[in-house]
Amino acid sequence: MAVFSELKAQDRLPGWVNPTTLKPVAAYDACDSCRFMVGVPIMHWTFARVAQLGFASGNQDHEGFPTNTPDLKAAVKAGKNGRFGTLTFYESSPDVQRYYCSRCSASVFYAVDDLPDQVDIAMGLLHAPEGSRAGSWVEWEWGGLGHKDNTIGGWREEFGASISVEIAWPWCLVPMTRAVAGSLQVVAYAKIPCQPEEALIW
């Protein structure tokens, strides 16, 4: 976040960073190409500068990780660095690379040549302590839906409209009781009003 503070002071904050919290935004995306690639009606992305990424090493090791998407594409295509593991990509358009795991097919990054310094990161890959919404790491764009026009006239139109309304996000599920039976833990949840920025537990 220190980098984003400096960029904000210079009036150069990327559009995908919330100017108040300085967290990357998490967005709902209804584009057809993402739907075909991932197989979900609405995709969830967050964003990062490629220079902020590193290999999984336990110590945030950035050494050797590409700092832009052309270098990332070349490194993954060459297949000579074992630290990339099963990461591969295909080009869904001449200027777009969709990175995924070649073993399990999990979507990883979306990269476009016009934005060589950043990637979209599939939210489903993040493992935040508080759960899948990763509210401590990202700021959700509540009530927003990218590429909403792709839902018009299809089965996703009503679904997309429900996501696009702020009123769709007034409830949190919070744990109320915990009962332990042997090693099995049962948790009961209560539905209570909450602010959209609060982490939801699913």
FENRADA-V556540 format. One line per field, one symbol per residue. psi: psi as a letter, one per 30 degrees, with the letter a starting at -180 (. if undefined). burial: I if it has 9 or more other C-alpha atoms within 8 Angstrom, else O. Layout:
# FENRADA-V556540
psi->???
burial->???
This chain:
# FENRADA-V556540
psi->feeeeeeeeghgkkfgkkfefgkklklkkgkeeeeeefglekkklallkeffllkjffghjfkfklgleeeeeeeeeegfjfffbgkalljflfgkkjklkfefgkkdlkkkefiffllkkkeffkilefaffhffeljkikgkjkhffffkfaffeeeeeeefkeffhgkkkkkelkkkjbfkkkkklkjlklkefkkkk.
burial->OOOIIOIIOOOOIOOOIIOOOIIIIIIIIIIOOIIOOIOOOIIIIIIIIIIOIIIOOOOOIIOOIIIIIOIIIOIIOOOOOOOIOOIIIOIOOOOIIIIIIOOOOOIIIIIIIOIIIIIIIIIOOOOIOIOIIIIOOIIIIOIIIIIIOOIOOOOIIOOIOOIIIIOIIIIIIIIOOIOOOOOOIOIOIOOOOOOIOOIOIO
